[in-house]
Amino acid sequence: MVNRSVRNRVLSAGAVTLAVLGVCLAVTGGESGPEAAPHARDAACRAAAGKLPDKIAGLERGRTDAAGVAVWGDGEIVARCGIPMPAKTPDPCATVNGVDWVWHYGQGGDGRDLLVTYGRSPGLEVTVQRGAPSDAALIELTKAASVLPRHRKCLDSQGT
């Protein structure tokens, strides 16, 4: 049988924890930022993370707690490593320094452009806010994406 004072202390500590959590959620609006992709902890994503730039077109890299996620500026550019390899698509595909990228205009949520590596597994997904330097993001993030294993190319019989 549990001592009543021990039980009361445990219940009090639990209540304090819940109260602090409630204050934190109220202050942050419950937003936790971008979520980790399904394969974010893959060794290839860890290798890619080591090649992510500190700046993209003057936007400083911020902190995030999610595995495989990097953010620049106030979220103008967000990269998530560990997405599944995308299927064939009619969307435009371009090769930048040996890395194929598919560009989904306005499909990244809130009207953001979504850039996704093509033929790489795990893949890298980049969302770019309208008006942010999407060309610079593509060029800067290609170095990190190049370490992800390539399985297909944009214009081969299996590609787009």
N, C-alpha and C positions, 0 to 999 in steps of 0.2 A: 504494500500500500504506500502511496506517495504522500510524503509529509505535506500538510496544507500550506505551509509557508514556502516550501520549494515550488509547489504548484502555482501559487500566487505570483512568485517571482518570474517563473517561466511565462505565465500568461501576461504579466506586465511587460516583459521584454518583447514578447510577440506583438503586443499592442503598440509599443513604441516603434518597433520595426515597421509595422503597417502604416503608422502615422508618417514616419519619415519617407517611406515609399510614396505615400499619397502626395506629400509636399513636392517630392521630386517630379512626380508625374504632372502635377499642376504647373510647376515652373517650366518644364520642358514640353508640355502639351502632349505627353505620352509618346512623342516621336523618338525613335531610336536610331534614325538614320538608315542608310542603305543596308540591306540584309546581305549576308554572305550567300554566295551561289552554292549549289549542291556539291561541287567538287573543289571548293575553295582551299581545302587543306592538302590537296594533291601536291606532290613534290614539284611538279612543273610550275604550279602557281607560286610556290615558295621561291623558285628560281626566277620567275618573272618579276616577283615583288622586289627582288634585289636590283632590278634594272629600271624601276620606276623613277621618273625624274622628281626632283624637289620642287621645280617650278615648270609651269607650262604657260608660255606667253605672259610672263609676269605674275601669274597666279600662284601663290604659295600653296604647297601641299599641307593639308590639315591633318588632324588626328581623327582616327576612327577605331572603334573596338572590334568591328566585324572582320573576320578572317578573309583575306583576299580582296579587300575593298580599300580603295584609295580615293581621296577627295581633294580637289584643288579649288582655291578661292572659297567662296561661301556655298559650295556645292554646284558651282557653274559646270564643273567637269567631275564626273564620277566614273571610276573604273572598277569593274568586278571581274575577278578571275574565277574560273571554275564552272562556267556555264556549259551545258551540253553542246556538242558540235551541232550547228544549225543544219537544217535540211536544205534541199534545193529551194531557190527563191528567184522570183523575177525581178527583185530589187537590184539596183545598180551595185556592181562589184568592181573594186579597183585594187590594183596591186601597188603597195608602197614599200619600197626597199625589200621586196621578196615576201611580204606578208599581204595576204588577200583580206580585204575588208568589205563587208556589205553595209550599205548605208540605208537605214530605214528613216526616211524623213518624217519628223513629227510623231514618231511612234514610241518615244522613250518616256512617256508620262509627262503631263503638263506641257505638251507641245515640244518637248525636247527631241533633238535628233538622237537616234540610236545607231551606234557603229558597232559592228560585231565582227570578230575575226571569222573568216570562212575556212573550213577544212582543217581546223586545229582543235585538238581535244586534249585537255580541257580548253575551252574557248575564253576569250576576253571580250567583255561587253563594256562599252563606253557610252554614257549619256552626256550630251552637251546641251546646255541651256541656249536658247536662241540668243544670238548676239555674242556668245562666248566664242573664243578662237577655235573652231572645230578643226580647221586645217592644221593648226599648230598641234592640237591634241592628237590628231591622227599620226602626224610625223613623230612627235615625241614618244608616243606610246608604242610605236612599231618596234622599237628596240626591245622592249619588254615582251611584246607578243611574239617576237621571233624565236624565243626559246621554247615556246609551246610546241609540242609535236604536231607536225603537219601530216595529214592523211589525204587531203584532196586539194585541188587548185580551182580557182574561179572558173576557168574556161575549159576544163577537161570534161570527159563524157559523164562523170559523176557529179560535176559541179553545177553552177547556175546556168 
